Amino acid sequence: MATEIRHVEKEFIFTSLKEKKTPVELHVGTNRISAVLKEFNDRELVFAVPADADPLRERQDAVAFFRFRDHPMTFRTVVAELDGETLRLRQPKLLHRDLGRSFERILSPEGVSVSLLVKGHEVSLSYPASDLFEPVEAPQYDLGFDVTRISNLLTAFRERAERIAGENRIVMYRERAPQTIQERLVATTGRILVVPPWTGDFQALDVSIRDRLLLKRHIEAMDNGEELLEEYELVSNQLRRKRIGSEVYCPILYRQYVVGYLYLMSAGESDADFTGPDLEFLRGFARIFSYSLEVNGYFRSEIEEQELSDTQLIDISGSGLLFGLGVRGPDLSLYSEIDLRIHVDDVVLPAKGRIMRRYSDSDRNYYGVHYSDMELQHMEKLFDELYGSDYRGDIDSRGVTGVDAGPDVF
């Protein structure tokens, strides 16, 4: 992730650029201008630019790229004035160092907008969406389960579960919602819950279990974490008083949706607590069961498409985009796939994208989308519109005019 630089360090960097005449590449629309910083103050930066630079408009967005002590750096600002070989830019509020992306982002470019088709099955309406994502995949090796028949899987689960637990069951959310504190925690987080908390050697657990085990810190980080933690500890104490060894709730994840869970309850003695291999069995079976449900048409329904054109395009690049939707719009889940319609003037460029981040303010929900599929001809059209025909937007390989082409060129 890029580091923000403000105030004193920013002034120090600009002083170095000026004294060393470090080349700076300015991007204004599709114009690429090689520049050198001449002067700066609290209000503006003054650059020397070639006399044949294309005309620029006042208040046009501008992005600068340069290297400082071998670190790639950038800032965004606006054009104040272009007079011959002198270009004045407004003083940026901050700089960014060590960019964490491959392509330059263009802020809401003229003539480019986006709409999207949200393709959803009923699963997206009737099942709780969790914080985790589990791809639905065929087993990579034979675990001894017949995935083609759900009834055979249920029998296999009960036979194995009866050897390690006093009670077992599979609970599905097709016609009911999570109710108990245990069910709500599992549905929200998508993690494996052990009640009371698991007391075995955490580091001895397989990494696939360590990464999925619900811990105290996960509950504390939730919106009403303190209240949920009190409920959880109350349930744990009740189990101890009833002399029940432990319970395990393992979510059945279908993509980001918790469609149900596997449940085990141990006998009563403390030495009957579940082991690492027991938890591995549950997680492995949950993944196989989810795949079997899909293969057997459990989630099959008519696909509904809703076109959303009331989207605010924040920025866009060659690898993805950021857009906002009103808070009354649909709540798109993290990692869900959407069909994009990128409008470039009168041309529509279809693409598929996956939501990789999301955040909200009081007015809108914002979604960062990574393109997952786009035809080559459409990608070329988008690059031409965003970056021009002589630049591919590739931050790492672009280089700055006037810098020797060594291995550290930005």
C-alpha positions, 0 to 999 in steps of 0.5 A, spaced: 500 500 500 502 506 498 505 511 503 502 518 504 507 524 505 505 531 508 508 537 510 515 537 512 517 531 508 513 533 502 517 540 502 524 536 503 522 532 497 520 538 492 526 542 494 530 536 492 527 535 485 528 542 484 535 542 486 537 536 482 533 537 476 529 531 477 525 529 471 518 529 472 513 526 468 506 529 468 500 526 465 494 531 463 488 527 460 492 523 455 498 528 454 504 526 457 509 531 459 516 531 461 517 537 466 522 539 471 520 543 477 523 550 477 519 553 483 514 552 488 511 555 494 504 554 499 500 555 493 503 552 487 508 548 483 512 551 477 515 547 472 519 548 465 516 544 460 517 543 452 515 549 448 511 544 443 507 541 449 499 541 447 495 546 450 492 545 457 485 547 460 485 551 467 483 546 472 484 540 468 486 534 473 494 532 473 498 526 475 505 527 476 510 521 477 517 521 479 523 517 483 526 520 489 531 515 492 529 510 488 522 510 490 516 511 485 512 517 487 506 520 485 501 526 486 495 529 484 493 536 483 490 541 477 492 545 472 493 552 474 496 555 468 500 554 461 504 559 459 509 557 453 514 553 457 512 554 464 506 550 467 503 552 474 500 546 478 496 547 484 500 545 490 498 538 492 495 536 499 500 530 499 504 525 495 504 518 495 510 513 495 511 506 493 505 505 489 501 498 490 498 498 483 500 496 476 496 501 472 495 508 473 488 510 475 484 516 472 479 520 476 472 520 472 475 521 465 471 525 460 466 521 456 467 514 460 461 512 465 460 505 468 453 501 469 453 494 471 448 488 471 448 484 477 447 477 476 444 473 482 441 467 484 436 466 490 442 464 494 444 471 494 437 473 497 436 468 502 442 466 505 447 470 510 453 473 506 459 472 511 466 476 511 470 470 507 470 467 501 470 459 499 471 457 491 466 452 490 471 446 487 471 439 485 475 435 491 483 435 488 484 428 491 479 422 493 477 423 500 472 417 500 466 421 499 461 420 493 459 427 491 454 425 486 449 423 491 447 428 497 444 422 501 451 418 501 454 424 503 450 425 509 450 417 511 458 418 510 458 424 515 454 421 520 458 414 520 465 418 521 462 424 526 459 418 531 466 416 532 468 422 534 462 426 537 456 424 542 452 428 537 452 431 530 447 434 525 447 438 519 443 445 519 441 448 513 439 455 512 434 454 506 428 455 510 430 459 516 435 464 519 441 464 524 438 464 531 443 463 536 449 467 538 453 461 535 449 461 529 450 468 528 457 468 529 458 463 524 454 466 519 457 473 519 464 471 520 464 464 515 469 461 521 469 455 525 467 456 532 469 452 538 465 453 544 468 453 549 474 456 546 479 451 543 485 450 548 489 445 544 496 447 541 494 452 536 500 452 532 500 445 531 493 446 527 494 445 520 494 452 517 487 451 513 484 451 520 488 456 524 486 461 518 479 459 519 478 458 527 474 464 530 478 467 535 476 472 541 479 478 537 475 477 531 468 478 535 471 484 538 472 487 531 465 486 529 460 492 530 457 490 536 463 486 539 463 487 546 455 485 546 457 479 542 463 477 546 458 477 553 453 473 549 459 468 547 462 467 554 455 466 557 454 460 553 461 458 554 459 458 562 453 454 561 456 449 557 461 448 563 456 448 568 452 442 564 459 438 563 459 438 556 466 438 553 465 442 547 461 444 541 464 445 534 460 449 529 463 449 522 460 453 516 458 450 509 460 456 505 458 457 498 462 462 495 461 468 500 454 465 503 454 461 509 448 456 507 448 452 513 453 449 518 456 442 521 455 441 528 459 436 533 458 436 541 463 432 545 461 427 551 462 430 557 469 429 560 474 434 558 479 429 555 473 429 550 475 435 547 476 435 539 482 435 536 486 438 530 484 432 525 477 433 527 477 440 525 480 438 519 475 433 517 469 438 518 472 443 514 474 438 508 467 435 509 464 442 509 467 444 502 466 437 499 458 438 501 458 445 498 460 442 491 456 436 492 450 441 493 452 445 487 453 439 482 446 436 484 442 443 483 441 445 490 442 452 488 439 452 481 434 458 480 432 463 475 438 468 474 435 475 475 439 481 471 438 488 474 441 493 470 444 499 475 446 505 471 446 510 477 453 509 478 458 514 480 465 512 477 470 515 482 476 512 478 478 507 473 485 504 470 487 498 466 486 493 471 479 495 475 475 501 477 472 504 483 465 506 483 459 508 488 452 506 489 447 510 493 445 507 500 438 505 497 441 501 492 443 493 492 448 491 497 453 488 493 457 482 497 465 482 497 468 477 492 461 477 488 462 477 480 458 482 476 457 484 469 460 491 467 458 495 462 463 501 461 461 506 456 466 510 452 462 515 448 457 511 444 461 505 445 459 500 450 465 495 453 462 489 456 467 486 462 466 481 468 469 484 474 470 481 482 469 486 488 475 486 491 474 491 496 468 495 499 467 501 504 461 506 505 460 513 507 453 516 509 451 517 502 454 511 498 457 505 498 463 504 494 466 498 491 473 496 488 472 492 482 478 488 479 477 486 471 476 478 471 474 478 463 474 483 458 475 481 450 482 484 447 479 489 443 475 492 448 481 492 453 485 496 447 479 501 446 479 502 454 487 503 454 486 508 448 481 512 451 484 512 458 492 513 456 492 515 449 495 510 443 503 511 445 502 509 453 499 503 456 498 505 463 503 501 466 506 504 472 512 499 473 515 499 466 513 506 463 520 510 465 520 517 466 523 521 460 530 523 461 532 518 466 537 512 464 534 506 463 537 502 469 533 496 473 530 501 478 527 506 473 520 508 475 
